[in-house]
Amino acid sequence: MRPVAIRINSRVTPQGVVVELHGWLGQEVLGELENLCDSIGGPFLLDLSQLAGTDEAGLRALRGRVAAGVRVEGASHYIQLLLEGEN
């Protein structure tokens, strides 16, 4: 059984807005993540250093953000492989 908990934080730094994902990204929270990202209204950094994993819907959402130019930092090797992989 996979965990369903995630914490989504955003913070403003001198370099811009950082959105942090902590836990497991699943379809059930994508609306919250999309609303936050859309409300930023400009470039931001997606910090995945605390992202444990994701389901297919979450992976599609992350890939979409990356394709749209969102910068990613801190992704584990596993998450990086998922982001770079083919559907």
PDB file of N, CA, C and O in Angstrom:
ATOM      1  N   MET A   1       0.850  -1.182   0.000  1.00  0.00           N
ATOM      2  CA  MET A   1       0.000   0.000   0.000  1.00  0.00           C
ATOM      3  C   MET A   1       0.891   1.239   0.000  1.00  0.00           C
ATOM      4  O   MET A   1       1.796   1.353   0.827  1.00  0.00           O
ATOM      5  N   ARG A   2       0.639   2.164  -0.921  1.00  0.00           N
ATOM      6  CA  ARG A   2       1.463   3.352  -1.020  1.00  0.00           C
ATOM      7  C   ARG A   2       0.926   4.461  -0.122  1.00  0.00           C
ATOM      8  O   ARG A   2      -0.276   4.519   0.136  1.00  0.00           O
ATOM      9  N   PRO A   3       1.804   5.339   0.354  1.00  0.00           N
ATOM     10  CA  PRO A   3       1.339   6.462   1.160  1.00  0.00           C
ATOM     11  C   PRO A   3       0.568   7.458   0.295  1.00  0.00           C
ATOM     12  O   PRO A   3       0.829   7.575  -0.902  1.00  0.00           O
ATOM     13  N   VAL A   4      -0.375   8.169   0.896  1.00  0.00           N
ATOM     14  CA  VAL A   4      -1.145   9.146   0.143  1.00  0.00           C
ATOM     15  C   VAL A   4      -0.880  10.574   0.606  1.00  0.00           C
ATOM     16  O   VAL A   4      -1.417  11.521   0.032  1.00  0.00           O
ATOM     17  N   ALA A   5      -0.076  10.733   1.615  1.00  0.00           N
ATOM     18  CA  ALA A   5       0.142  12.058   2.181  1.00  0.00           C
ATOM     19  C   ALA A   5       1.189  12.837   1.396  1.00  0.00           C
ATOM     20  O   ALA A   5       2.224  12.302   1.000  1.00  0.00           O
ATOM     21  N   ILE A   6       0.894  14.104   1.183  1.00  0.00           N
ATOM     22  CA  ILE A   6       1.864  15.014   0.588  1.00  0.00           C
ATOM     23  C   ILE A   6       1.676  16.375   1.233  1.00  0.00           C
ATOM     24  O   ILE A   6       0.573  16.767   1.612  1.00  0.00           O
ATOM     25  N   ARG A   7       2.783  17.074   1.341  1.00  0.00           N
ATOM     26  CA  ARG A   7       2.746  18.463   1.787  1.00  0.00           C
ATOM     27  C   ARG A   7       3.293  19.297   0.644  1.00  0.00           C
ATOM     28  O   ARG A   7       4.358  19.000   0.102  1.00  0.00           O
ATOM     29  N   ILE A   8       2.562  20.339   0.280  1.00  0.00           N
ATOM     30  CA  ILE A   8       2.982  21.242  -0.784  1.00  0.00           C
ATOM     31  C   ILE A   8       3.215  22.606  -0.154  1.00  0.00           C
ATOM     32  O   ILE A   8       2.292  23.215   0.387  1.00  0.00           O
ATOM     33  N   ASN A   9       4.445  23.079  -0.226  1.00  0.00           N
ATOM     34  CA  ASN A   9       4.797  24.386   0.324  1.00  0.00           C
ATOM     35  C   ASN A   9       5.271  25.291  -0.789  1.00  0.00           C
ATOM     36  O   ASN A   9       5.790  24.826  -1.804  1.00  0.00           O
ATOM     37  N   SER A  10       5.092  26.575  -0.598  1.00  0.00           N
ATOM     38  CA  SER A  10       5.724  27.535  -1.495  1.00  0.00           C
ATOM     39  C   SER A  10       6.385  28.589  -0.633  1.00  0.00           C
ATOM     40  O   SER A  10       5.911  28.919   0.454  1.00  0.00           O
ATOM     41  N   ARG A  11       7.484  29.109  -1.138  1.00  0.00           N
ATOM     42  CA  ARG A  11       8.206  30.156  -0.417  1.00  0.00           C
ATOM     43  C   ARG A  11       8.844  31.082  -1.443  1.00  0.00           C
ATOM     44  O   ARG A  11       9.144  30.689  -2.570  1.00  0.00           O
ATOM     45  N   VAL A  12       9.038  32.309  -1.020  1.00  0.00           N
ATOM     46  CA  VAL A  12       9.665  33.299  -1.880  1.00  0.00           C
ATOM     47  C   VAL A  12      11.099  33.480  -1.419  1.00  0.00           C
ATOM     48  O   VAL A  12      11.362  33.705  -0.237  1.00  0.00           O
ATOM     49  N   THR A  13      12.022  33.379  -2.364  1.00  0.00           N
ATOM     50  CA  THR A  13      13.443  33.586  -2.092  1.00  0.00           C
ATOM     51  C   THR A  13      13.910  34.762  -2.939  1.00  0.00           C
ATOM     52  O   THR A  13      13.171  35.222  -3.809  1.00  0.00           O
ATOM     53  N   PRO A  14      15.112  35.251  -2.703  1.00  0.00           N
ATOM     54  CA  PRO A  14      15.638  36.318  -3.567  1.00  0.00           C
ATOM     55  C   PRO A  14      15.699  35.910  -5.040  1.00  0.00           C
ATOM     56  O   PRO A  14      15.666  36.770  -5.921  1.00  0.00           O
ATOM     57  N   GLN A  15      15.789  34.604  -5.315  1.00  0.00           N
ATOM     58  CA  GLN A  15      15.848  34.114  -6.691  1.00  0.00           C
ATOM     59  C   GLN A  15      14.476  33.875  -7.296  1.00  0.00           C
ATOM     60  O   GLN A  15      14.374  33.633  -8.498  1.00  0.00           O
ATOM     61  N   GLY A  16      13.427  33.936  -6.503  1.00  0.00           N
ATOM     62  CA  GLY A  16      12.078  33.716  -7.000  1.00  0.00           C
ATOM     63  C   GLY A  16      11.286  32.767  -6.121  1.00  0.00           C
ATOM     64  O   GLY A  16      11.676  32.474  -4.991  1.00  0.00           O
ATOM     65  N   VAL A  17      10.173  32.292  -6.651  1.00  0.00           N
ATOM     66  CA  VAL A  17       9.271  31.401  -5.917  1.00  0.00           C
ATOM     67  C   VAL A  17       9.764  29.963  -6.045  1.00  0.00           C
ATOM     68  O   VAL A  17      10.175  29.519  -7.117  1.00  0.00           O
ATOM     69  N   VAL A  18       9.712  29.246  -4.917  1.00  0.00           N
ATOM     70  CA  VAL A  18      10.068  27.828  -4.881  1.00  0.00           C
ATOM     71  C   VAL A  18       8.839  27.056  -4.392  1.00  0.00           C
ATOM     72  O   VAL A  18       8.265  27.387  -3.354  1.00  0.00           O
ATOM     73  N   VAL A  19       8.441  26.030  -5.144  1.00  0.00           N
ATOM     74  CA  VAL A  19       7.364  25.135  -4.740  1.00  0.00           C
ATOM     75  C   VAL A  19       8.016  23.821  -4.334  1.00  0.00           C
ATOM     76  O   VAL A  19       8.748  23.212  -5.114  1.00  0.00           O
ATOM     77  N   GLU A  20       7.744  23.391  -3.107  1.00  0.00           N
ATOM     78  CA  GLU A  20       8.346  22.175  -2.553  1.00  0.00           C
ATOM     79  C   GLU A  20       7.288  21.088  -2.412  1.00  0.00           C
ATOM     80  O   GLU A  20       6.180  21.345  -1.942  1.00  0.00           O
ATOM     81  N   LEU A  21       7.638  19.872  -2.825  1.00  0.00           N
ATOM     82  CA  LEU A  21       6.765  18.718  -2.658  1.00  0.00           C
ATOM     83  C   LEU A  21       7.409  17.767  -1.662  1.00  0.00           C
ATOM     84  O   LEU A  21       8.559  17.362  -1.834  1.00  0.00           O
ATOM     85  N   HIS A  22       6.666  17.411  -0.622  1.00  0.00           N
ATOM     86  CA  HIS A  22       7.144  16.514   0.431  1.00  0.00           C
ATOM     87  C   HIS A  22       6.201  15.318   0.503  1.00  0.00           C
ATOM     88  O   HIS A  22       5.036  15.474   0.872  1.00  0.00           O
ATOM     89  N   GLY A  23       6.684  14.133   0.157  1.00  0.00           N
ATOM     90  CA  GLY A  23       5.855  12.935   0.269  1.00  0.00           C
ATOM     91  C   GLY A  23       5.573  12.301  -1.073  1.00  0.00           C
ATOM     92  O   GLY A  23       6.440  12.235  -1.945  1.00  0.00           O
ATOM     93  N   TRP A  24       4.338  11.833  -1.228  1.00  0.00           N
ATOM     94  CA  TRP A  24       3.904  11.081  -2.415  1.00  0.00           C
ATOM     95  C   TRP A  24       2.921  11.928  -3.218  1.00  0.00           C
ATOM     96  O   TRP A  24       1.897  12.366  -2.692  1.00  0.00           O
ATOM     97  N   LEU A  25       3.236  12.156  -4.495  1.00  0.00           N
ATOM     98  CA  LEU A  25       2.353  12.941  -5.367  1.00  0.00           C
ATOM     99  C   LEU A  25       1.411  12.005  -6.092  1.00  0.00           C
ATOM    100  O   LEU A  25       1.835  11.190  -6.911  1.00  0.00           O
ATOM    101  N   GLY A  26       0.127  12.126  -5.785  1.00  0.00           N
ATOM    102  CA  GLY A  26      -0.881  11.292  -6.418  1.00  0.00           C
ATOM    103  C   GLY A  26      -1.965  12.126  -7.048  1.00  0.00           C
ATOM    104  O   GLY A  26      -2.080  13.324  -6.790  1.00  0.00           O
ATOM    105  N   GLN A  27      -2.753  11.485  -7.872  1.00  0.00           N
ATOM    106  CA  GLN A  27      -3.831  12.137  -8.605  1.00  0.00           C
ATOM    107  C   GLN A  27      -4.762  12.924  -7.687  1.00  0.00           C
ATOM    108  O   GLN A  27      -5.276  13.972  -8.077  1.00  0.00           O
ATOM    109  N   GLU A  28      -4.981  12.431  -6.484  1.00  0.00           N
ATOM    110  CA  GLU A  28      -5.944  13.055  -5.579  1.00  0.00           C
ATOM    111  C   GLU A  28      -5.552  14.461  -5.131  1.00  0.00           C
ATOM    112  O   GLU A  28      -6.401  15.187  -4.615  1.00  0.00           O
ATOM    113  N   VAL A  29      -4.293  14.869  -5.309  1.00  0.00           N
ATOM    114  CA  VAL A  29      -3.863  16.214  -4.897  1.00  0.00           C
ATOM    115  C   VAL A  29      -3.417  17.079  -6.071  1.00  0.00           C
ATOM    116  O   VAL A  29      -2.928  18.189  -5.867  1.00  0.00           O
ATOM    117  N   LEU A  30      -3.579  16.588  -7.288  1.00  0.00           N
ATOM    118  CA  LEU A  30      -3.104  17.354  -8.447  1.00  0.00           C
ATOM    119  C   LEU A  30      -3.818  18.685  -8.600  1.00  0.00           C
ATOM    120  O   LEU A  30      -3.207  19.661  -9.034  1.00  0.00           O
ATOM    121  N   GLY A  31      -5.087  18.748  -8.258  1.00  0.00           N
ATOM    122  CA  GLY A  31      -5.816  20.011  -8.348  1.00  0.00           C
ATOM    123  C   GLY A  31      -5.181  21.080  -7.474  1.00  0.00           C
ATOM    124  O   GLY A  31      -5.014  22.223  -7.898  1.00  0.00           O
ATOM    125  N   GLU A  32      -4.831  20.701  -6.260  1.00  0.00           N
ATOM    126  CA  GLU A  32      -4.184  21.635  -5.334  1.00  0.00           C
ATOM    127  C   GLU A  32      -2.842  22.111  -5.894  1.00  0.00           C
ATOM    128  O   GLU A  32      -2.536  23.303  -5.858  1.00  0.00           O
ATOM    129  N   LEU A  33      -2.048  21.176  -6.410  1.00  0.00           N
ATOM    130  CA  LEU A  33      -0.745  21.534  -6.973  1.00  0.00           C
ATOM    131  C   LEU A  33      -0.914  22.434  -8.192  1.00  0.00           C
ATOM    132  O   LEU A  33      -0.228  23.449  -8.304  1.00  0.00           O
ATOM    133  N   GLU A  34      -1.806  22.085  -9.094  1.00  0.00           N
ATOM    134  CA  GLU A  34      -2.024  22.879 -10.303  1.00  0.00           C
ATOM    135  C   GLU A  34      -2.513  24.281  -9.957  1.00  0.00           C
ATOM    136  O   GLU A  34      -2.061  25.257 -10.557  1.00  0.00           O
ATOM    137  N   ASN A  35      -3.430  24.395  -8.998  1.00  0.00           N
ATOM    138  CA  ASN A  35      -3.919  25.713  -8.589  1.00  0.00           C
ATOM    139  C   ASN A  35      -2.799  26.579  -8.044  1.00  0.00           C
ATOM    140  O   ASN A  35      -2.709  27.762  -8.373  1.00  0.00           O
ATOM    141  N   LEU A  36      -1.946  25.999  -7.212  1.00  0.00           N
ATOM    142  CA  LEU A  36      -0.829  26.756  -6.659  1.00  0.00           C
ATOM    143  C   LEU A  36       0.121  27.203  -7.763  1.00  0.00           C
ATOM    144  O   LEU A  36       0.492  28.375  -7.829  1.00  0.00           O
ATOM    145  N   CYS A  37       0.515  26.278  -8.626  1.00  0.00           N
ATOM    146  CA  CYS A  37       1.452  26.606  -9.709  1.00  0.00           C
ATOM    147  C   CYS A  37       0.868  27.660 -10.641  1.00  0.00           C
ATOM    148  O   CYS A  37       1.575  28.581 -11.051  1.00  0.00           O
ATOM    149  N   ASP A  38      -0.405  27.538 -10.979  1.00  0.00           N
ATOM    150  CA  ASP A  38      -1.045  28.504 -11.878  1.00  0.00           C
ATOM    151  C   ASP A  38      -1.154  29.876 -11.231  1.00  0.00           C
ATOM    152  O   ASP A  38      -1.096  30.892 -11.925  1.00  0.00           O
ATOM    153  N   SER A  39      -1.310  29.921  -9.916  1.00  0.00           N
ATOM    154  CA  SER A  39      -1.465  31.201  -9.218  1.00  0.00           C
ATOM    155  C   SER A  39      -0.156  31.984  -9.133  1.00  0.00           C
ATOM    156  O   SER A  39      -0.174  33.189  -8.883  1.00  0.00           O
ATOM    157  N   ILE A  40       0.963  31.322  -9.336  1.00  0.00           N
ATOM    158  CA  ILE A  40       2.257  32.002  -9.248  1.00  0.00           C
ATOM    159  C   ILE A  40       2.398  33.001 -10.387  1.00  0.00           C
ATOM    160  O   ILE A  40       2.949  34.085 -10.194  1.00  0.00           O
ATOM    161  N   GLY A  41       1.916  32.657 -11.551  1.00  0.00           N
ATOM    162  CA  GLY A  41       1.870  33.596 -12.657  1.00  0.00           C
ATOM    163  C   GLY A  41       3.212  33.956 -13.267  1.00  0.00           C
ATOM    164  O   GLY A  41       3.322  34.990 -13.927  1.00  0.00           O
ATOM    165  N   GLY A  42       4.195  33.168 -13.074  1.00  0.00           N
ATOM    166  CA  GLY A  42       5.508  33.421 -13.657  1.00  0.00           C
ATOM    167  C   GLY A  42       6.413  32.235 -13.409  1.00  0.00           C
ATOM    168  O   GLY A  42       5.962  31.197 -12.925  1.00  0.00           O
ATOM    169  N   PRO A  43       7.677  32.380 -13.733  1.00  0.00           N
ATOM    170  CA  PRO A  43       8.604  31.258 -13.530  1.00  0.00           C
ATOM    171  C   PRO A  43       8.771  30.930 -12.047  1.00  0.00           C
ATOM    172  O   PRO A  43       8.702  31.803 -11.181  1.00  0.00           O
ATOM    173  N   PHE A  44       8.989  29.664 -11.792  1.00  0.00           N
ATOM    174  CA  PHE A  44       9.259  29.221 -10.421  1.00  0.00           C
ATOM    175  C   PHE A  44      10.120  27.979 -10.459  1.00  0.00           C
ATOM    176  O   PHE A  44      10.309  27.367 -11.511  1.00  0.00           O
ATOM    177  N   LEU A  45      10.632  27.619  -9.321  1.00  0.00           N
ATOM    178  CA  LEU A  45      11.477  26.442  -9.166  1.00  0.00           C
ATOM    179  C   LEU A  45      10.679  25.372  -8.440  1.00  0.00           C
ATOM    180  O   LEU A  45      10.009  25.659  -7.447  1.00  0.00           O
ATOM    181  N   LEU A  46      10.746  24.155  -8.925  1.00  0.00           N
ATOM    182  CA  LEU A  46      10.081  23.027  -8.299  1.00  0.00           C
ATOM    183  C   LEU A  46      11.137  22.218  -7.547  1.00  0.00           C
ATOM    184  O   LEU A  46      12.004  21.596  -8.160  1.00  0.00           O
ATOM    185  N   ASP A  47      11.058  22.232  -6.219  1.00  0.00           N
ATOM    186  CA  ASP A  47      12.013  21.518  -5.370  1.00  0.00           C
ATOM    187  C   ASP A  47      11.444  20.136  -5.078  1.00  0.00           C
ATOM    188  O   ASP A  47      10.449  19.999  -4.365  1.00  0.00           O
ATOM    189  N   LEU A  48      12.087  19.112  -5.639  1.00  0.00           N
ATOM    190  CA  LEU A  48      11.623  17.727  -5.469  1.00  0.00           C
ATOM    191  C   LEU A  48      12.509  16.929  -4.522  1.00  0.00           C
ATOM    192  O   LEU A  48      12.461  15.699  -4.518  1.00  0.00           O
ATOM    193  N   SER A  49      13.305  17.610  -3.732  1.00  0.00           N
ATOM    194  CA  SER A  49      14.259  16.907  -2.860  1.00  0.00           C
ATOM    195  C   SER A  49      13.575  16.034  -1.815  1.00  0.00           C
ATOM    196  O   SER A  49      14.191  15.100  -1.304  1.00  0.00           O
ATOM    197  N   GLN A  50      12.318  16.315  -1.486  1.00  0.00           N
ATOM    198  CA  GLN A  50      11.590  15.524  -0.494  1.00  0.00           C
ATOM    199  C   GLN A  50      10.450  14.719  -1.101  1.00  0.00           C
ATOM    200  O   GLN A  50       9.598  14.197  -0.382  1.00  0.00           O
ATOM    201  N   LEU A  51      10.437  14.621  -2.432  1.00  0.00           N
ATOM    202  CA  LEU A  51       9.398  13.839  -3.100  1.00  0.00           C
ATOM    203  C   LEU A  51       9.789  12.361  -3.074  1.00  0.00           C
ATOM    204  O   LEU A  51      10.817  11.971  -3.628  1.00  0.00           O
ATOM    205  N   ALA A  52       8.963  11.548  -2.426  1.00  0.00           N
ATOM    206  CA  ALA A  52       9.258  10.125  -2.286  1.00  0.00           C
ATOM    207  C   ALA A  52       8.865   9.333  -3.526  1.00  0.00           C
ATOM    208  O   ALA A  52       9.513   8.341  -3.859  1.00  0.00           O
ATOM    209  N   GLY A  53       7.814   9.763  -4.207  1.00  0.00           N
ATOM    210  CA  GLY A  53       7.352   9.032  -5.377  1.00  0.00           C
ATOM    211  C   GLY A  53       6.105   9.676  -5.929  1.00  0.00           C
ATOM    212  O   GLY A  53       5.610  10.670  -5.399  1.00  0.00           O
ATOM    213  N   THR A  54       5.599   9.088  -7.014  1.00  0.00           N
ATOM    214  CA  THR A  54       4.435   9.646  -7.679  1.00  0.00           C
ATOM    215  C   THR A  54       3.711   8.550  -8.454  1.00  0.00           C
ATOM    216  O   THR A  54       4.307   7.551  -8.856  1.00  0.00           O
ATOM    217  N   ASP A  55       2.423   8.762  -8.652  1.00  0.00           N
ATOM    218  CA  ASP A  55       1.688   7.852  -9.522  1.00  0.00           C
ATOM    219  C   ASP A  55       1.770   8.386 -10.949  1.00  0.00           C
ATOM    220  O   ASP A  55       2.405   9.414 -11.188  1.00  0.00           O
ATOM    221  N   GLU A  56       1.136   7.699 -11.898  1.00  0.00           N
ATOM    222  CA  GLU A  56       1.229   8.093 -13.311  1.00  0.00           C
ATOM    223  C   GLU A  56       0.661   9.486 -13.561  1.00  0.00           C
ATOM    224  O   GLU A  56       1.224  10.252 -14.343  1.00  0.00           O
ATOM    225  N   ALA A  57      -0.436   9.819 -12.910  1.00  0.00           N
ATOM    226  CA  ALA A  57      -1.038  11.146 -13.103  1.00  0.00           C
ATOM    227  C   ALA A  57      -0.108  12.235 -12.585  1.00  0.00           C
ATOM    228  O   ALA A  57       0.053  13.276 -13.222  1.00  0.00           O
ATOM    229  N   GLY A  58       0.496  11.997 -11.442  1.00  0.00           N
ATOM    230  CA  GLY A  58       1.446  12.967 -10.893  1.00  0.00           C
ATOM    231  C   GLY A  58       2.661  13.122 -11.777  1.00  0.00           C
ATOM    232  O   GLY A  58       3.161  14.231 -11.967  1.00  0.00           O
ATOM    233  N   LEU A  59       3.138  12.017 -12.318  1.00  0.00           N
ATOM    234  CA  LEU A  59       4.292  12.053 -13.209  1.00  0.00           C
ATOM    235  C   LEU A  59       3.968  12.851 -14.474  1.00  0.00           C
ATOM    236  O   LEU A  59       4.787  13.652 -14.924  1.00  0.00           O
ATOM    237  N   ARG A  60       2.791  12.642 -15.044  1.00  0.00           N
ATOM    238  CA  ARG A  60       2.385  13.416 -16.223  1.00  0.00           C
ATOM    239  C   ARG A  60       2.340  14.904 -15.899  1.00  0.00           C
ATOM    240  O   ARG A  60       2.773  15.728 -16.705  1.00  0.00           O
ATOM    241  N   ALA A  61       1.821  15.249 -14.727  1.00  0.00           N
ATOM    242  CA  ALA A  61       1.748  16.658 -14.320  1.00  0.00           C
ATOM    243  C   ALA A  61       3.144  17.253 -14.170  1.00  0.00           C
ATOM    244  O   ALA A  61       3.393  18.374 -14.613  1.00  0.00           O
ATOM    245  N   LEU A  62       4.046  16.515 -13.553  1.00  0.00           N
ATOM    246  CA  LEU A  62       5.423  17.009 -13.394  1.00  0.00           C
ATOM    247  C   LEU A  62       6.105  17.160 -14.749  1.00  0.00           C
ATOM    248  O   LEU A  62       6.760  18.168 -15.016  1.00  0.00           O
ATOM    249  N   ARG A  63       5.947  16.161 -15.591  1.00  0.00           N
ATOM    250  CA  ARG A  63       6.547  16.248 -16.937  1.00  0.00           C
ATOM    251  C   ARG A  63       5.993  17.442 -17.707  1.00  0.00           C
ATOM    252  O   ARG A  63       6.730  18.113 -18.430  1.00  0.00           O
ATOM    253  N   GLY A  64       4.703  17.707 -17.554  1.00  0.00           N
ATOM    254  CA  GLY A  64       4.094  18.853 -18.221  1.00  0.00           C
ATOM    255  C   GLY A  64       4.682  20.164 -17.744  1.00  0.00           C
ATOM    256  O   GLY A  64       4.933  21.065 -18.545  1.00  0.00           O
ATOM    257  N   ARG A  65       4.901  20.275 -16.454  1.00  0.00           N
ATOM    258  CA  ARG A  65       5.506  21.495 -15.899  1.00  0.00           C
ATOM    259  C   ARG A  65       6.938  21.659 -16.398  1.00  0.00           C
ATOM    260  O   ARG A  65       7.355  22.761 -16.756  1.00  0.00           O
ATOM    261  N   VAL A  66       7.682  20.569 -16.420  1.00  0.00           N
ATOM    262  CA  VAL A  66       9.067  20.626 -16.910  1.00  0.00           C
ATOM    263  C   VAL A  66       9.081  21.023 -18.388  1.00  0.00           C
ATOM    264  O   VAL A  66       9.894  21.849 -18.801  1.00  0.00           O
ATOM    265  N   ALA A  67       8.188  20.440 -19.178  1.00  0.00           N
ATOM    266  CA  ALA A  67       8.111  20.768 -20.603  1.00  0.00           C
ATOM    267  C   ALA A  67       7.747  22.235 -20.821  1.00  0.00           C
ATOM    268  O   ALA A  67       8.122  22.835 -21.829  1.00  0.00           O
ATOM    269  N   ALA A  68       7.007  22.808 -19.860  1.00  0.00           N
ATOM    270  CA  ALA A  68       6.608  24.217 -19.955  1.00  0.00           C
ATOM    271  C   ALA A  68       7.709  25.157 -19.465  1.00  0.00           C
ATOM    272  O   ALA A  68       7.543  26.376 -19.487  1.00  0.00           O
ATOM    273  N   GLY A  69       8.831  24.590 -19.026  1.00  0.00           N
ATOM    274  CA  GLY A  69       9.963  25.426 -18.638  1.00  0.00           C
ATOM    275  C   GLY A  69      10.199  25.589 -17.151  1.00  0.00           C
ATOM    276  O   GLY A  69      11.079  26.350 -16.751  1.00  0.00           O
ATOM    277  N   VAL A  70       9.441  24.898 -16.325  1.00  0.00           N
ATOM    278  CA  VAL A  70       9.676  24.985 -14.888  1.00  0.00           C
ATOM    279  C   VAL A  70      10.992  24.291 -14.565  1.00  0.00           C
ATOM    280  O   VAL A  70      11.240  23.169 -15.007  1.00  0.00           O
ATOM    281  N   ARG A  71      11.823  24.962 -13.798  1.00  0.00           N
ATOM    282  CA  ARG A  71      13.092  24.375 -13.376  1.00  0.00           C
ATOM    283  C   ARG A  71      12.857  23.439 -12.199  1.00  0.00           C
ATOM    284  O   ARG A  71      12.008  23.694 -11.345  1.00  0.00           O
ATOM    285  N   VAL A  72      13.617  22.356 -12.169  1.00  0.00           N
ATOM    286  CA  VAL A  72      13.520  21.355 -11.107  1.00  0.00           C
ATOM    287  C   VAL A  72      14.870  21.244 -10.423  1.00  0.00           C
ATOM    288  O   VAL A  72      15.915  21.273 -11.072  1.00  0.00           O
ATOM    289  N   GLU A  73      14.836  21.117  -9.114  1.00  0.00           N
ATOM    290  CA  GLU A  73      16.070  20.857  -8.376  1.00  0.00           C
ATOM    291  C   GLU A  73      15.803  19.820  -7.300  1.00  0.00           C
ATOM    292  O   GLU A  73      14.672  19.640  -6.848  1.00  0.00           O
ATOM    293  N   GLY A  74      16.859  19.150  -6.907  1.00  0.00           N
ATOM    294  CA  GLY A  74      16.806  18.230  -5.782  1.00  0.00           C
ATOM    295  C   GLY A  74      16.157  16.884  -6.036  1.00  0.00           C
ATOM    296  O   GLY A  74      15.997  16.102  -5.099  1.00  0.00           O
ATOM    297  N   ALA A  75      15.781  16.590  -7.258  1.00  0.00           N
ATOM    298  CA  ALA A  75      15.123  15.307  -7.527  1.00  0.00           C
ATOM    299  C   ALA A  75      16.086  14.160  -7.287  1.00  0.00           C
ATOM    300  O   ALA A  75      17.248  14.219  -7.690  1.00  0.00           O
ATOM    301  N   SER A  76      15.603  13.121  -6.631  1.00  0.00           N
ATOM    302  CA  SER A  76      16.419  11.927  -6.441  1.00  0.00           C
ATOM    303  C   SER A  76      16.710  11.308  -7.803  1.00  0.00           C
ATOM    304  O   SER A  76      16.071  11.640  -8.802  1.00  0.00           O
ATOM    305  N   HIS A  77      17.667  10.422  -7.826  1.00  0.00           N
ATOM    306  CA  HIS A  77      17.995   9.741  -9.077  1.00  0.00           C
ATOM    307  C   HIS A  77      16.762   9.017  -9.625  1.00  0.00           C
ATOM    308  O   HIS A  77      16.510   9.030 -10.829  1.00  0.00           O
ATOM    309  N   TYR A  78      16.018   8.402  -8.748  1.00  0.00           N
ATOM    310  CA  TYR A  78      14.794   7.686  -9.141  1.00  0.00           C
ATOM    311  C   TYR A  78      13.786   8.633  -9.799  1.00  0.00           C
ATOM    312  O   TYR A  78      13.267   8.340 -10.876  1.00  0.00           O
ATOM    313  N   ILE A  79      13.517   9.749  -9.158  1.00  0.00           N
ATOM    314  CA  ILE A  79      12.554  10.717  -9.702  1.00  0.00           C
ATOM    315  C   ILE A  79      13.078  11.301 -11.004  1.00  0.00           C
ATOM    316  O   ILE A  79      12.312  11.496 -11.947  1.00  0.00           O
ATOM    317  N   GLN A  80      14.373  11.583 -11.067  1.00  0.00           N
ATOM    318  CA  GLN A  80      14.951  12.118 -12.289  1.00  0.00           C
ATOM    319  C   GLN A  80      14.771  11.126 -13.451  1.00  0.00           C
ATOM    320  O   GLN A  80      14.431  11.527 -14.564  1.00  0.00           O
ATOM    321  N   LEU A  81      14.998   9.848 -13.191  1.00  0.00           N
ATOM    322  CA  LEU A  81      14.789   8.836 -14.222  1.00  0.00           C
ATOM    323  C   LEU A  81      13.341   8.792 -14.689  1.00  0.00           C
ATOM    324  O   LEU A  81      13.071   8.659 -15.883  1.00  0.00           O
ATOM    325  N   LEU A  82      12.415   8.902 -13.750  1.00  0.00           N
ATOM    326  CA  LEU A  82      10.995   8.931 -14.116  1.00  0.00           C
ATOM    327  C   LEU A  82      10.683  10.132 -14.993  1.00  0.00           C
ATOM    328  O   LEU A  82       9.976  10.002 -15.992  1.00  0.00           O
ATOM    329  N   LEU A  83      11.205  11.306 -14.629  1.00  0.00           N
ATOM    330  CA  LEU A  83      10.941  12.518 -15.397  1.00  0.00           C
ATOM    331  C   LEU A  83      11.514  12.436 -16.807  1.00  0.00           C
ATOM    332  O   LEU A  83      10.926  12.965 -17.750  1.00  0.00           O
ATOM    333  N   GLU A  84      12.649  11.780 -16.954  1.00  0.00           N
ATOM    334  CA  GLU A  84      13.308  11.681 -18.241  1.00  0.00           C
ATOM    335  C   GLU A  84      12.795  10.531 -19.080  1.00  0.00           C
ATOM    336  O   GLU A  84      13.053  10.482 -20.283  1.00  0.00           O
ATOM    337  N   GLY A  85      12.069   9.597 -18.466  1.00  0.00           N
ATOM    338  CA  GLY A  85      11.604   8.403 -19.165  1.00  0.00           C
ATOM    339  C   GLY A  85      10.506   8.684 -20.157  1.00  0.00           C
ATOM    340  O   GLY A  85       9.926   9.769 -20.190  1.00  0.00           O
ATOM    341  N   GLU A  86      10.238   7.690 -20.958  1.00  0.00           N
ATOM    342  CA  GLU A  86       9.151   7.763 -21.946  1.00  0.00           C
ATOM    343  C   GLU A  86       7.871   7.289 -21.314  1.00  0.00           C
ATOM    344  O   GLU A  86       7.893   6.496 -20.373  1.00  0.00           O
ATOM    345  N   ASN A  87       6.750   7.769 -21.824  1.00  0.00           N
ATOM    346  CA  ASN A  87       5.443   7.307 -21.321  1.00  0.00           C
ATOM    347  C   ASN A  87       5.165   5.895 -21.695  1.00  0.00           C
ATOM    348  O   ASN A  87       4.112   5.361 -21.349  1.00  0.00           O
TER     349      ASN A  87
END
